[in-house]
């Protein structure tokens, strides 16, 4: 059995999915620092999954060496944002957190525009 088909996408849908994953990874590189410096031994990602969905994921080893994970999915809706943390049920995002999310998204979009402009001008 050849391993090449597992590495290289075979059809348009697979190529599109692979390209989307690469873009998300690229954008998460600058998105992770929007909330400030990433603490030592932490891994953080913040990225746009689709037109209405934003993901903030962070994982780290706590002081006892136990792996900790917090993954928050924000969904933007006309009547406000909702969020799900670690796969739990969705809750309405409160006003203060909504303001912080809005500012983070605004910063993310600005950084994305700058990064893509650099790539296109190279």
Secondary structure as UniProt FT lines:
FT   HELIX           4..7
FT   HELIX           12..31
FT   TURN            32..35
FT   TURN            40..41
FT   STRAND          42..50
FT   TURN            51..52
FT   STRAND          53..61
FT   TURN            63..64
FT   STRAND          67..77
FT   TURN            78..79
FT   STRAND          80..85
FT   TURN            86..87
FT   STRAND          91..92
FT   HELIX           95..121
//
